[in-house]
Amino acid sequence: MNPIIALLKENNISDERINDIFQVLTENPMAAMLTISQLGLPQEQLQQVMGQVMLNPALIKEAVEELGLDFSKVEDAKAQLDKQ
């Protein structure tokens, strides 16, 4: 299991909420960061998730595929961020 998904599940985040987070992440990474920060995770785990999301796109791709979402939207969002 993807370590980001596993950490969220360990903190009793529902499958539906995890799916929603990664859906938002594929469409708007900045909004996803806000959503993740509002989950009520302990600070140490919040930093761990944020670090993984920001620094390891391979984990994001793995999670998106594991959840059955469309990774091309992540690539599009990344391209938009690069333009800014």
FENFENDA-V991397 format. One record per backbone hydrogen bond with DSSP energy under -1.0 kcal/mol. CO is the residue of the C=O (numbers start at 0). NH is the residue of the N-H. If there is no record, write none. Layout:
co-><CO;CO>
nh-><NH;NH>
This chain:
co-><1;2;3;4;5;7;8;13;14;15;16;17;18;19;20;21;22;23;27;28;29;30;31;32;35;41;42;43;44;45;46;47;48;49;50;51;55;55;56;57;58;59;60;61;62;63;69;70;71;72;73;74;75;76;77;78>
nh-><5;6;7;8;9;12;11;17;18;19;20;21;22;23;24;25;26;27;31;32;33;34;35;36;38;45;46;47;48;49;50;51;52;53;54;55;58;59;60;61;62;63;64;65;66;68;72;74;75;76;77;78;79;80;81;82>
